[in-house]
Amino acid sequence: MLPVLYDLSGKDDGLRFSPYCWRVKLALAHKGLDVETRPWHFADKEALAFSGQGAVPVLVDGEEVVCDSYAIMRYLDRTYPGAPLFGDEHAEARARFFKFYAERSLAPAIMRTIIMDLLNALHPGDRAYFRETREKRFGRSLEDFHSPSRGLSQLDAALEPLRGRLEEADFLDGEAPAAADYLVFAPFMWARVVSAADLVSNADPVYAWMERMLDLNDGLCRAAPRIVDIRDGYR
């Protein structure tokens, strides 16, 4: 039986945009593991009741139920030790930096840039929930929070350490990608699915790295449906 991943989807079931779910899908592909993905919406809390969680990703692997993207990545290394994501305990500890860097530096800048595109990409039944919870978090309306120029400026500054690393190696983890690359790339995949915004210049070393990431695993990420592939809201 294949592992099952509950995966956030948008107004078309093919729109799978959660950066946390993308972390897991990239990790599973790294391990060479096939997975069944099940579309999930914010409003469908009951579907996850068995897990005790109200958000995805949730991975069901036989009798194991694992929640939280980073915990799932660690579970995959313990359970399927071939093709390690992290390496030894010191490497895993260092990877936590990239987790927080992605969540606290990259994701906020990207969110400010694409939030209205993201709202449009959501399933209609999820939009009121998304607006209410995010406006409470931001302390302002989505329209007031939305500022592409400010978001892109913030992102450009946040990418400086990434540029330094990618000027000396093809991937953050060296000659081949691993956990650090997946943790950092996931927010860019989130933006790619829901928005046509250009986040990075094609002359930027980060852009070249993104292109390499899109081509991994026979183009897994490049082939993922995007909002620009959908006409009148649905394919």
N, CA, C and O of each residue as an XYZ file, in Angstrom:
940
protein
N       0.838     -1.191      0.000
C       0.000      0.000      0.000
C       0.880      1.250      0.000
O       1.824      1.361      0.782
N       0.557      2.178     -0.882
C       1.337      3.405     -0.963
C       1.081      4.302      0.245
O      -0.024      4.313      0.787
N       2.098      5.053      0.668
C       1.833      6.109      1.648
C       0.815      7.093      1.078
O       0.736      7.289     -0.135
N       0.050      7.699      1.954
C      -0.974      8.672      1.546
C      -0.593     10.026      2.123
O      -0.321     10.150      3.318
N      -0.576     11.043      1.262
C      -0.279     12.405      1.690
C      -1.499     13.277      1.464
O      -1.968     13.412      0.334
N      -2.013     13.866      2.522
C      -3.102     14.842      2.406
C      -2.463     16.173      2.025
O      -1.583     16.683      2.718
N      -2.930     16.720      0.904
C      -2.225     17.785      0.192
C      -3.195     18.922     -0.118
O      -4.228     18.698     -0.749
N      -2.877     20.125      0.315
C      -3.755     21.272      0.110
C      -3.959     21.548     -1.374
O      -2.999     21.593     -2.143
N      -5.215     21.733     -1.769
C      -5.509     22.012     -3.172
C      -6.355     23.269     -3.285
O      -6.961     23.721     -2.314
N      -6.384     23.825     -4.496
C      -7.075     25.074     -4.743
C      -8.392     24.887     -5.444
O      -9.066     23.874     -5.253
N      -8.772     25.865     -6.264
C     -10.084     25.824     -6.906
C     -10.162     24.752     -7.985
O     -11.251     24.405     -8.441
N      -9.034     24.240     -8.385
C      -8.953     23.035     -9.198
C      -8.153     22.031     -8.379
O      -7.153     22.400     -7.764
N      -8.570     20.782     -8.361
C      -7.872     19.800     -7.528
C      -6.409     19.638     -7.917
O      -5.591     19.209     -7.104
N      -6.077     19.984     -9.170
C      -4.691     19.867     -9.595
C      -3.782     20.944     -9.052
O      -2.561     20.804     -9.108
N      -4.354     22.025     -8.523
C      -3.539     23.111     -7.961
C      -3.095     22.723     -6.553
O      -3.865     22.838     -5.600
N      -1.873     22.272     -6.431
C      -1.333     21.848     -5.137
C      -0.212     22.812     -4.775
O       0.882     22.725     -5.334
N      -0.467     23.724     -3.851
C       0.423     24.866     -3.683
C       1.085     25.002     -2.324
O       1.989     25.823     -2.175
N       0.675     24.236     -1.332
C       1.232     24.430      0.003
C       2.743     24.224      0.015
O       3.219     23.172     -0.413
N       3.513     25.212      0.498
C       4.968     25.013      0.568
C       5.350     23.882      1.505
O       6.368     23.221      1.299
N       4.541     23.653      2.536
C       4.839     22.582      3.480
C       4.602     21.221      2.830
O       5.353     20.276      3.070
N       3.569     21.122      2.017
C       3.331     19.876      1.289
C       4.390     19.654      0.223
O       4.785     18.518     -0.038
N       4.854     20.743     -0.400
C       5.907     20.584     -1.392
C       7.201     20.106     -0.762
O       7.940     19.347     -1.390
N       7.495     20.523      0.450
C       8.660     19.971      1.146
C       8.590     18.444      1.174
O       9.564     17.751      0.882
N       7.416     17.948      1.531
C       7.241     16.508      1.693
C       7.294     15.798      0.343
O       7.907     14.737      0.229
N       6.664     16.365     -0.674
C       6.672     15.713     -1.984
C       8.082     15.654     -2.561
O       8.457     14.663     -3.187
N       8.855     16.702     -2.352
C      10.239     16.686     -2.804
C      11.061     15.662     -2.015
O      11.920     14.986     -2.581
N      10.801     15.552     -0.727
C      11.509     14.576      0.100
C      11.159     13.146     -0.311
O      12.036     12.283     -0.370
N       9.892     12.897     -0.592
C       9.475     11.560     -1.044
C      10.123     11.214     -2.379
O      10.584     10.090     -2.578
N      10.157     12.178     -3.290
C      10.793     11.945     -4.591
C      12.285     11.681     -4.418
O      12.849     10.827     -5.103
N      12.921     12.406     -3.510
C      14.342     12.209     -3.204
C      14.596     10.768     -2.769
O      15.614     10.171     -3.120
N      13.661     10.224     -2.003
C      13.778      8.850     -1.507
C      13.366      7.815     -2.553
O      13.555      6.615     -2.352
N      12.806      8.277     -3.659
C      12.322      7.342     -4.667
C      11.048      6.637     -4.258
O      10.781      5.525     -4.713
N      10.251      7.274     -3.397
C       9.019      6.667     -2.884
C       7.811      7.205     -3.636
O       7.646      8.417     -3.776
N       6.977      6.310     -4.112
C       5.699      6.700     -4.690
C       4.723      7.031     -3.570
O       4.834      6.501     -2.465
N       3.770      7.904     -3.857
C       2.809      8.327     -2.841
C       1.467      8.609     -3.499
O       1.400      9.063     -4.641
N       0.416      8.333     -2.766
C      -0.924      8.741     -3.199
C      -1.227     10.077     -2.533
O      -1.176     10.177     -1.307
N      -1.541     11.102     -3.315
C      -1.912     12.384     -2.722
C      -3.420     12.544     -2.758
O      -4.070     12.228     -3.755
N      -3.960     13.036     -1.669
C      -5.401     13.265     -1.572
C      -5.645     14.766     -1.390
O      -5.130     15.367     -0.448
N      -6.420     15.364     -2.278
C      -6.671     16.803     -2.168
C      -7.441     17.133     -0.899
O      -8.340     16.399     -0.490
N      -7.073     18.245     -0.288
C      -7.696     18.675      0.966
C      -7.895     20.173      0.893
O      -7.117     20.887      0.261
N      -8.961     20.650      1.555
C      -9.240     22.088      1.607
C      -9.287     22.556      3.057
O      -9.541     21.765      3.966
N      -9.044     23.832      3.264
C      -9.070     24.396      4.613
C     -10.377     24.086      5.338
O     -10.385     23.847      6.545
N     -11.482     24.093      4.590
C     -12.793     23.904      5.200
C     -13.062     22.454      5.580
O     -14.043     22.169      6.267
N     -12.210     21.536      5.145
C     -12.475     20.105      5.325
C     -11.734     19.565      6.540
O     -10.992     18.589      6.433
N     -11.929     20.187      7.684
C     -11.213     19.779      8.893
C     -11.548     18.340      9.295
O     -10.696     17.628      9.827
N     -12.770     17.919      9.045
C     -13.210     16.585      9.471
C     -12.371     15.490      8.814
O     -12.159     14.434      9.409
N     -11.895     15.733      7.596
C     -11.121     14.716      6.888
C      -9.804     14.403      7.589
O      -9.223     13.339      7.373
N      -9.328     15.328      8.433
C      -8.074     15.117      9.161
C      -8.286     14.788     10.630
O      -7.326     14.730     11.398
N      -9.525     14.575     11.022
C      -9.815     14.354     12.436
C      -9.015     13.181     13.000
O      -8.603     13.211     14.159
N      -8.796     12.161     12.193
C      -8.062     10.969     12.640
C      -6.641     11.305     13.086
O      -6.046     10.587     13.890
N      -6.098     12.417     12.547
C      -4.702     12.774     12.821
C      -4.552     13.689     14.022
O      -3.447     13.870     14.534
N      -5.662     14.268     14.476
C      -5.596     15.250     15.546
C      -5.097     16.595     15.078
O      -4.790     17.464     15.893
N      -5.010     16.779     13.752
C      -4.506     18.015     13.175
C      -5.610     18.730     12.403
O      -6.595     18.120     11.988
N      -5.423     20.033     12.220
C      -6.363     20.792     11.418
C      -5.727     21.381     10.187
O      -6.291     22.268      9.547
N      -4.530     20.880      9.848
C      -3.805     21.410      8.696
C      -2.957     20.306      8.091
O      -2.661     19.303      8.740
N      -2.575     20.502      6.853
C      -1.697     19.566      6.160
C      -0.276     20.145      6.105
O      -0.085     21.347      6.296
N       0.713     19.293      5.844
C       0.614     17.916      5.387
C       0.398     16.916      6.519
O       0.832     17.117      7.654
N      -0.284     15.843      6.168
C      -0.411     14.669      7.020
C      -0.034     13.474      6.156
O      -0.608     13.269      5.086
N       0.927     12.691      6.618
C       1.362     11.498      5.895
C       0.900     10.267      6.648
O       1.140     10.128      7.847
N       0.231      9.374      5.928
C      -0.184      8.091      6.484
C       0.646      7.020      5.782
O       0.518      6.805      4.577
N       1.492      6.360      6.552
C       2.387      5.337      6.010
C       2.160      4.048      6.774
O       2.749      3.824      7.832
N       1.294      3.200      6.224
C       0.893      2.014      6.966
C       0.120      2.422      8.195
O      -0.913      3.085      8.096
N       0.618      2.025      9.366
C      -0.051      2.388     10.621
C       0.476      3.703     11.193
O      -0.044      4.194     12.195
N       1.489      4.267     10.575
C       2.080      5.508     11.068
C       1.349      6.721     10.487
O       1.080      6.789      9.287
N       1.039      7.662     11.355
C       0.458      8.938     10.949
C       1.423     10.023     11.422
O       1.659     10.175     12.621
N       1.977     10.773     10.472
C       2.993     11.770     10.799
C       2.531     13.123     10.286
O       2.115     13.253      9.135
N       2.605     14.123     11.145
C       2.167     15.478     10.815
C       3.362     16.429     10.919
O       4.357     16.125     11.577
N       3.246     17.585     10.257
C       4.270     18.617     10.228
C       5.345     18.218      9.222
O       5.927     17.137      9.310
N       5.596     19.109      8.267
C       6.483     18.790      7.148
C       7.892     18.407      7.599
O       8.471     17.451      7.083
N       8.437     19.141      8.549
C       9.800     18.841      8.977
C       9.854     17.505      9.713
O      10.796     16.731      9.541
N       8.839     17.240     10.534
C       8.769     15.946     11.228
C       8.618     14.804     10.230
O       9.161     13.719     10.439
N       7.888     15.043      9.153
C       7.744     14.006      8.120
C       9.085     13.751      7.447
O       9.436     12.598      7.197
N       9.836     14.799      7.151
C      11.150     14.613      6.534
C      12.067     13.809      7.460
O      12.798     12.936      6.991
N      12.039     14.080      8.725
C      12.855     13.319      9.675
C      12.373     11.872      9.761
O      13.183     10.950      9.851
N      11.062     11.676      9.734
C      10.495     10.318      9.742
C      10.979      9.543      8.518
O      11.348      8.375      8.632
N      10.980     10.181      7.358
C      11.406      9.489      6.137
C      12.863      9.054      6.238
O      13.214      7.973      5.766
N      13.715      9.873      6.842
C      15.115      9.472      7.000
C      15.264      8.305      7.960
O      16.106      7.432      7.750
N      14.456      8.281      9.007
C      14.538      7.167      9.959
C      14.011      5.878      9.345
O      14.586      4.806      9.537
N      12.919      5.991      8.612
C      12.212      4.799      8.131
C      12.776      4.287      6.813
O      12.764      3.085      6.547
N      13.269      5.207      5.994
C      13.829      4.861      4.684
C      15.222      5.493      4.594
O      15.388      6.540      3.969
N      16.229      4.854      5.220
C      17.538      5.504      5.369
C      18.326      5.675      4.069
O      19.289      6.441      4.038
N      17.946      4.991      3.014
C      18.632      5.197      1.740
C      18.407      6.603      1.231
O      17.359      7.196      1.484
N      19.396      7.153      0.503
C      19.325      8.521     -0.016
C      18.933      9.502      1.090
O      17.858     10.100      1.024
N      19.780      9.679      2.102
C      19.426     10.531      3.240
C      19.149     11.968      2.836
O      19.779     12.521      1.935
N      18.190     12.551      3.528
C      17.861     13.963      3.335
C      18.780     14.855      4.148
O      19.200     15.913      3.681
N      19.092     14.432      5.357
C      19.822     15.272      6.297
C      21.263     14.827      6.521
O      22.145     15.672      6.671
N      21.516     13.541      6.546
C      22.832     13.071      6.952
C      22.866     12.846      8.455
O      21.891     12.375      9.039
N      23.981     13.180      9.077
C      24.111     12.918     10.510
C      23.362     13.965     11.332
O      22.758     14.887     10.783
N      23.411     13.811     12.644
C      22.636     14.692     13.528
C      23.100     16.140     13.445
O      22.311     17.060     13.660
N      24.371     16.343     13.137
C      24.865     17.708     13.006
C      24.306     18.361     11.741
O      23.941     19.537     11.748
N      24.244     17.588     10.665
C      23.674     18.113      9.421
C      22.186     18.407      9.597
O      21.681     19.400      9.072
N      21.496     17.559     10.322
C      20.063     17.793     10.559
C      19.872     19.060     11.375
O      18.955     19.837     11.110
N      20.718     19.271     12.352
C      20.619     20.490     13.163
C      20.869     21.731     12.311
O      20.199     22.749     12.484
N      21.827     21.650     11.397
C      22.104     22.794     10.524
C      20.955     23.043      9.557
O      20.679     24.187      9.195
N      20.287     21.975      9.138
C      19.166     22.126      8.203
C      18.028     22.915      8.830
O      17.226     23.523      8.120
N      17.955     22.910     10.136
C      16.894     23.670     10.797
C      17.046     25.163     10.515
O      16.056     25.894     10.501
N      18.271     25.618     10.291
C      18.460     27.018      9.905
C      17.693     27.311      8.614
O      17.014     28.332      8.510
N      17.803     26.414      7.632
C      17.133     26.637      6.354
C      15.612     26.576      6.507
O      14.886     27.265      5.791
N      15.138     25.760      7.427
C      13.706     25.725      7.729
C      13.236     27.097      8.189
O      12.252     27.625      7.671
N      13.929     27.671      9.151
C      13.511     28.970      9.685
C      13.780     30.106      8.693
O      13.015     31.067      8.625
N      14.848     29.993      7.940
C      15.138     30.998      6.913
C      14.007     31.047      5.892
O      13.552     32.126      5.515
N      13.558     29.881      5.448
C      12.468     29.831      4.481
C      11.176     30.389      5.065
O      10.457     31.132      4.396
N      10.883     30.034      6.305
C       9.618     30.427      6.921
C       9.589     31.886      7.356
O       8.545     32.534      7.283
N      10.723     32.405      7.807
C      10.716     33.727      8.430
C      11.285     34.842      7.555
O      11.040     36.021      7.812
N      12.041     34.474      6.524
C      12.596     35.491      5.630
C      11.994     35.425      4.239
O      11.591     36.454      3.696
N      11.925     34.242      3.650
C      11.443     34.123      2.280
C       9.919     34.148      2.192
O       9.359     34.919      1.412
N       9.250     33.323      2.975
C       7.787     33.210      2.861
C       7.065     34.532      3.115
O       6.144     34.844      2.361
N       7.421     35.329      4.125
C       6.713     36.600      4.326
C       6.860     37.553      3.143
O       5.902     38.229      2.769
N       8.048     37.609      2.557
C       8.248     38.480      1.401
C       7.436     38.000      0.207
O       6.840     38.802     -0.512
N       7.415     36.697      0.001
C       6.642     36.138     -1.107
C       5.150     36.338     -0.857
O       4.409     36.677     -1.779
N       4.712     36.136      0.365
C       3.297     36.316      0.695
C       2.846     37.735      0.371
O       1.776     37.927     -0.206
N       3.640     38.715      0.732
C       3.274     40.113      0.471
C       3.161     40.376     -1.027
O       2.395     41.242     -1.451
N       3.913     39.638     -1.820
C       3.921     39.818     -3.269
C       2.738     39.141     -3.953
O       2.198     39.683     -4.917
N       2.320     37.953     -3.468
C       1.367     37.125     -4.225
C       0.032     36.915     -3.528
O      -0.788     36.142     -4.023
N      -0.220     37.564     -2.412
C      -1.357     37.158     -1.589
C      -2.701     37.265     -2.310
O      -3.580     36.435     -2.078
N      -2.881     38.247     -3.164
C      -4.156     38.346     -3.867
C      -4.279     37.269     -4.943
O      -5.376     36.778     -5.210
N      -3.151     36.900     -5.562
C      -3.160     35.767     -6.487
C      -3.493     34.481     -5.735
O      -4.241     33.637     -6.230
N      -2.941     34.345     -4.555
C      -3.214     33.169     -3.739
C      -4.690     33.086     -3.384
O      -5.288     32.014     -3.467
N      -5.277     34.195     -2.992
C      -6.701     34.211     -2.666
C      -7.530     33.740     -3.858
O      -8.466     32.957     -3.698
N      -7.187     34.214     -5.039
C      -7.904     33.829     -6.247
C      -7.744     32.346     -6.565
O      -8.647     31.734     -7.136
N      -6.607     31.765     -6.202
C      -6.340     30.360     -6.511
C      -7.028     29.392     -5.552
O      -7.138     28.201     -5.846
N      -7.491     29.896     -4.406
C      -8.125     29.026     -3.413
C      -9.465     28.501     -3.895
O     -10.129     29.110     -4.734
N      -9.843     27.364     -3.348
C     -11.202     26.867     -3.545
C     -12.174     27.909     -2.983
O     -11.918     28.460     -1.912
N     -13.281     28.191     -3.674
C     -14.219     29.213     -3.178
C     -14.652     29.002     -1.738
O     -14.878     29.966     -1.006
N     -14.770     27.746     -1.331
C     -15.188     27.470      0.040
C     -14.142     27.764      1.082
O     -14.440     27.755      2.277
N     -12.912     28.028      0.655
C     -11.813     28.310      1.581
C     -11.509     29.801      1.727
O     -10.758     30.198      2.618
N     -12.090     30.624      0.855
C     -11.644     32.021      0.798
C     -12.030     32.821      2.037
O     -11.238     33.630      2.521
N     -13.229     32.607      2.551
C     -13.640     33.353      3.741
C     -12.753     32.988      4.929
O     -12.340     33.860      5.694
N     -12.462     31.687      5.080
C     -11.586     31.232      6.165
C     -10.200     31.843      6.016
O      -9.628     32.345      6.984
N      -9.659     31.799      4.797
C      -8.323     32.336      4.560
C      -8.280     33.830      4.874
O      -7.364     34.301      5.548
N      -9.266     34.566      4.388
C      -9.290     36.007      4.636
C      -9.373     36.298      6.135
O      -8.622     37.125      6.653
N     -10.274     35.625      6.820
C     -10.457     35.884      8.257
C      -9.191     35.580      9.050
O      -8.763     36.393      9.869
N      -8.588     34.414      8.815
C      -7.421     34.020      9.604
C      -6.189     34.851      9.272
O      -5.424     35.205     10.169
N      -5.989     35.165      8.006
C      -4.806     35.943      7.636
C      -4.948     37.403      8.022
O      -3.971     38.024      8.440
N      -6.131     37.962      7.894
C      -6.299     39.352      8.311
C      -6.127     39.493      9.818
O      -5.627     40.510     10.299
N      -6.539     38.480     10.553
C      -6.306     38.496     11.998
C      -4.806     38.432     12.286
O      -4.309     39.129     13.171
N      -4.096     37.600     11.542
C      -2.654     37.447     11.734
C      -1.902     38.721     11.370
O      -0.987     39.131     12.085
N      -2.285     39.346     10.263
C      -1.561     40.521      9.770
C      -2.025     41.821     10.425
O      -1.310     42.823     10.390
N      -3.213     41.808     11.018
C      -3.752     43.019     11.623
C      -4.195     44.051     10.613
O      -4.235     45.243     10.917
N      -4.529     43.606      9.416
C      -4.984     44.508      8.350
C      -5.672     43.677      7.271
O      -5.590     42.449      7.280
N      -6.340     44.340      6.354
C      -6.999     43.623      5.268
C      -5.962     43.031      4.324
O      -4.820     43.489      4.284
N      -6.356     42.018      3.570
C      -5.445     41.439      2.585
C      -5.017     42.488      1.566
O      -3.868     42.520      1.127
N      -5.969     43.344      1.199
C      -5.664     44.388      0.225
C      -4.611     45.351      0.740
O      -3.750     45.796     -0.019
N      -4.673     45.679      2.030
C      -3.674     46.572      2.617
C      -2.319     45.875      2.781
O      -1.266     46.497      2.645
N      -2.369     44.583      3.075
C      -1.127     43.824      3.240
C      -0.415     43.635      1.911
O       0.814     43.617      1.859
N      -1.181     43.494      0.838
C      -0.631     43.226     -0.487
C       0.218     44.407     -0.967
O      -0.278     45.524     -1.106
N       1.494     44.146     -1.216
C       2.399     45.202     -1.688
C       3.529     44.544     -2.466
O       4.600     44.297     -1.912
N       3.299     44.256     -3.757
C       4.328     43.558     -4.538
C       5.681     44.264     -4.556
O       6.715     43.604     -4.468
N       5.694     45.581     -4.666
C       6.979     46.281     -4.724
C       7.751     46.107     -3.419
O       8.960     45.872     -3.422
N       7.040     46.224     -2.319
C       7.704     46.042     -1.024
C       8.120     44.586     -0.819
O       9.202     44.303     -0.306
N       7.238     43.662     -1.231
C       7.552     42.250     -1.090
C       8.774     41.851     -1.891
O       9.631     41.118     -1.398
N       8.863     42.331     -3.134
C      10.002     41.987     -3.987
C      11.295     42.596     -3.458
O      12.355     41.975     -3.535
N      11.207     43.799     -2.926
C      12.393     44.420     -2.325
C      12.856     43.632     -1.102
O      14.052     43.410     -0.909
N      11.906     43.219     -0.291
C      12.209     42.419      0.896
C      12.821     41.078      0.490
O      13.783     40.614      1.103
N      12.255     40.463     -0.546
C      12.770     39.176     -1.008
C      14.184     39.320     -1.557
O      15.050     38.491     -1.275
N      14.419     40.364     -2.336
C      15.740     40.576     -2.931
C      16.811     40.644     -1.853
O      17.887     40.064     -2.004
N      16.521     41.349     -0.767
C      17.482     41.443      0.332
C      17.671     40.087      1.015
O      18.785     39.719      1.387
N      16.576     39.355      1.173
C      16.645     38.066      1.863
C      17.424     37.019      1.076
O      17.922     36.053      1.652
N      17.531     37.206     -0.234
C      18.192     36.216     -1.085
C      19.707     36.353     -1.116
O      20.382     35.497     -1.687
N      20.261     37.402     -0.519
C      21.697     37.627     -0.611
C      22.535     36.436     -0.121
O      23.451     36.027     -0.834
N      22.269     35.867      1.046
C      23.089     34.717      1.464
C      22.901     33.512      0.549
O      23.828     32.726      0.353
N      21.707     33.370     -0.007
C      21.458     32.272     -0.942
C      22.305     32.447     -2.204
O      22.874     31.484     -2.718
N      22.380     33.670     -2.689
C      23.193     33.945     -3.876
C      24.663     33.568     -3.636
O      25.317     32.970     -4.490
N      25.152     33.933     -2.461
C      26.541     33.616     -2.156
C      26.816     32.129     -2.252
O      27.821     31.720     -2.833
N      25.939     31.321     -1.691
C      26.130     29.869     -1.742
C      26.008     29.343     -3.164
O      26.782     28.475     -3.568
N      25.051     29.853     -3.927
C      24.800     29.324     -5.263
C      25.805     29.826     -6.295
O      25.826     29.337     -7.425
N      26.611     30.764     -5.932
C      27.714     31.174     -6.807
C      28.882     30.194     -6.728
O      29.780     30.220     -7.570
N      28.866     29.322     -5.701
C      29.965     28.373     -5.540
C      29.538     26.915     -5.662
O      30.389     26.025     -5.680
N      28.227     26.652     -5.747
C      27.737     25.271     -5.856
C      26.406     25.264     -6.579
O      25.668     26.249     -6.554
N      26.103     24.152     -7.223
C      24.838     24.047     -7.947
C      23.642     23.971     -7.013
O      22.546     24.411     -7.361
N      23.853     23.412     -5.826
C      22.765     23.236     -4.880
C      23.232     23.676     -3.492
O      24.431     23.728     -3.220
N      22.297     23.986     -2.639
C      22.650     24.399     -1.276
C      23.375     23.284     -0.545
O      24.261     23.542      0.271
N      22.999     22.034     -0.837
C      23.640     20.900     -0.194
C      24.858     20.395     -0.959
O      25.399     19.343     -0.620
N      25.303     21.123     -1.986
C      26.520     20.734     -2.686
C      26.279     20.363     -4.135
O      25.617     21.095     -4.872
N      26.816     19.226     -4.541
C      26.700     18.790     -5.926
C      25.326     18.228     -6.250
O      24.941     18.161     -7.418
N      24.592     17.829     -5.238
C      23.253     17.268     -5.431
C      22.328     17.844     -4.370
O      22.787     18.204     -3.286
N      21.035     17.938     -4.660
C      20.110     18.534     -3.690
C      19.780     17.587     -2.546
O      19.847     16.366     -2.685
N      19.427     18.175     -1.425
C      18.942     17.412     -0.273
C      18.047     18.345      0.544
O      17.455     19.279      0.002
N      17.956     18.090      1.834
C      16.952     18.760      2.659
C      17.001     20.284      2.565
O      15.953     20.920      2.452
N      18.187     20.882      2.608
C      18.275     22.345      2.576
C      17.648     22.901      1.306
O      16.932     23.901      1.349
N      17.916     22.253      0.174
C      17.345     22.715     -1.092
C      15.824     22.615     -1.083
O      15.144     23.523     -1.558
N      15.285     21.528     -0.550
C      13.837     21.345     -0.554
C      13.146     22.326      0.384
O      12.073     22.844      0.074
N      13.766     22.575      1.524
C      13.191     23.522      2.478
C      13.122     24.933      1.898
O      12.143     25.649      2.109
N      14.158     25.326      1.170
C      14.214     26.684      0.634
C      13.428     26.818     -0.666
O      12.850     27.872     -0.933
N      13.400     25.773     -1.465
C      12.699     25.855     -2.746
C      11.179     25.836     -2.584
O      10.466     26.399     -3.415
N      10.684     25.208     -1.545
C       9.231     25.034     -1.387
C       8.448     26.346     -1.461
O       7.408     26.366     -2.118
N       8.880     27.450     -0.825
C       8.128     28.707     -0.981
C       8.093     29.222     -2.414
O       7.114     29.847     -2.822
N       9.140     28.971     -3.173
C       9.136     29.387     -4.579
C       8.152     28.543     -5.386
O       7.523     29.039     -6.320
N       8.024     27.278     -5.024
C       7.062     26.418     -5.703
C       5.638     26.855     -5.378
O       4.762     26.816     -6.243
N       5.408     27.263     -4.160
C       4.116     27.824     -3.721
C       3.738     29.002     -4.615
O       2.616     29.077     -5.116
N       4.685     29.921     -4.810
C       4.417     31.085     -5.648
C       4.222     30.693     -7.106
O       3.352     31.243     -7.783
N       5.015     29.756     -7.594
C       4.919     29.349     -8.990
C       3.537     28.797     -9.327
O       3.006     29.054    -10.408
N       2.954     28.036     -8.394
C       1.664     27.408     -8.660
C       0.533     28.423     -8.695
O      -0.353     28.317     -9.543
N       0.537     29.396     -7.803
C      -0.627     30.277     -7.669
C      -0.490     31.619     -8.378
O      -1.468     32.361     -8.477
N       0.708     31.948     -8.875
C       0.934     33.295     -9.396
C       1.835     33.269    -10.623
O       2.658     32.370    -10.798
N       1.657     34.274    -11.458
C       2.552     34.465    -12.600
C       3.626     35.498    -12.296
O       4.371     35.888    -13.195
N       3.724     35.944    -11.065
C       4.701     36.973    -10.697
C       6.129     36.472    -10.906
O       6.443     35.324    -10.591
N       6.980     37.328    -11.430
C       8.410     37.028    -11.568
C       9.107     37.477    -10.288
O       9.234     38.673    -10.025
N       9.549     36.522     -9.512
C      10.154     36.840     -8.224
C      11.647     37.125     -8.329
O      12.201     37.877     -7.526
N      12.294     36.522     -9.320
C      13.750     36.591     -9.406
C      14.148     36.824    -10.860
O      13.587     36.206    -11.765
N      15.119     37.716    -11.090
C      15.626     37.963    -12.428
C      16.295     36.718    -12.992
O      16.911     35.947    -12.255
N      16.171     36.524    -14.307
C      16.790     35.333    -14.901
C      18.311     35.426    -14.959
O      18.971     34.461    -15.345
N      18.880     36.579    -14.580
C      20.334     36.710    -14.477
C      20.845     36.354    -13.082
O      22.054     36.323    -12.850
N      19.943     36.093    -12.174
C      20.273     35.824    -10.779
C      20.677     34.356    -10.617
O      20.020     33.485    -11.187
N      21.736     34.056     -9.857
C      22.085     32.645     -9.610
C      20.964     31.868     -8.941
O      20.885     30.647     -9.077
N      20.101     32.565     -8.224
C      18.952     31.884     -7.621
C      18.005     31.371     -8.702
O      17.415     30.300     -8.558
N      17.861     32.127     -9.773
C      17.002     31.694    -10.880
C      17.524     30.403    -11.499
O      16.751     29.479    -11.754
N      18.837     30.332    -11.742
C      19.424     29.125    -12.326
C      19.213     27.926    -11.410
O      18.922     26.824    -11.876
N      19.360     28.142    -10.112
C      19.092     27.063     -9.134
C      17.637     26.637     -9.188
O      17.342     25.442     -9.155
N      16.723     27.593     -9.270
C      15.303     27.262     -9.355
C      15.021     26.402    -10.596
O      14.238     25.455    -10.535
N      15.660     26.738    -11.713
C      15.484     25.948    -12.928
C      15.982     24.517    -12.721
O      15.352     23.567    -13.184
N      17.099     24.364    -12.034
C      17.600     23.008    -11.749
C      16.632     22.255    -10.843
O      16.407     21.059    -11.027
N      16.062     22.951     -9.871
C      15.109     22.301     -8.971
C      13.847     21.869     -9.726
O      13.298     20.799     -9.459
N      13.397     22.686    -10.648
C      12.203     22.348    -11.431
C      12.415     21.100    -12.279
O      11.464     20.374    -12.568
N      13.647     20.853    -12.675
C      13.941     19.715    -13.549
C      14.193     18.417    -12.798
O      14.264     17.358    -13.421
N      14.329     18.468    -11.476
C      14.605     17.253    -10.709
C      13.473     16.236    -10.858
O      12.321     16.591    -11.109
N      13.833     14.969    -10.698
C      12.836     13.893    -10.667
C      11.932     13.930    -11.897
O      10.705     13.897    -11.804
N      12.599     14.000    -13.064
C      11.875     14.015    -14.336
C      10.897     15.181    -14.441
O       9.821     15.058    -15.027
N      11.288     16.301    -13.869
C      10.456     17.497    -13.995
C       9.210     17.481    -13.131
O       8.184     18.042    -13.515
N       9.284     16.845    -11.970
C       8.134     16.766    -11.060
C       7.529     18.142    -10.801
O       6.316     18.320    -10.920
N       8.357     19.104    -10.451
C       7.850     20.436    -10.112
C       7.461     21.225    -11.356
O       6.464     21.947    -11.348
N       8.231     21.091    -12.405
C       7.923     21.834    -13.629
C       6.575     21.398    -14.211
O       5.865     22.204    -14.811
N       6.230     20.130    -14.032
C       4.989     19.597    -14.601
C       3.763     19.886    -13.735
O       2.635     19.651    -14.167
N       3.969     20.390    -12.522
C       2.832     20.631    -11.629
C       1.905     21.687    -12.221
O       2.379     22.739    -12.651
N       0.598     21.437    -12.253
C      -0.344     22.438    -12.784
C      -0.227     23.769    -12.053
O       0.020     23.821    -10.849
N      -0.411     24.845    -12.820
C      -0.323     26.200    -12.288
C      -1.628     26.939    -12.569
O      -2.421     26.518    -13.411
N      -1.838     28.029    -11.865
C      -3.042     28.821    -12.084
C      -3.101     29.324    -13.527
O      -4.190     29.492    -14.076
N      -1.954     29.564    -14.139
C      -1.942     30.051    -15.520
C      -2.355     28.973    -16.514
O      -2.628     29.270    -17.677
N      -2.402     27.715    -16.056
C      -2.836     26.614    -16.919
C      -4.344     26.430    -16.905
O      -4.885     25.641    -17.679
N      -5.018     27.153    -16.031
C      -6.447     26.933    -15.801
C      -7.244     28.056    -16.441
O      -6.973     29.232    -16.201
N      -8.214     27.698    -17.245
C      -9.059     28.685    -17.903
C     -10.382     28.810    -17.146
O     -11.007     27.816    -16.775
N     -10.783     30.052    -16.931
C     -12.075     30.332    -16.280
C     -12.179     29.594    -14.938
O     -13.256     29.161    -14.528
N     -11.035     29.466    -14.275
C     -11.045     28.880    -12.937
C     -10.864     27.396    -12.910
O     -10.498     26.856    -11.865
N     -11.103     26.683    -14.026
C     -11.002     25.237    -14.010
C     -10.394     24.772    -15.323
O     -10.594     25.398    -16.364
N      -9.644     23.662    -15.272
C      -9.063     23.103    -16.488
C     -10.160     22.442    -17.324
O      -9.881     21.906    -18.396
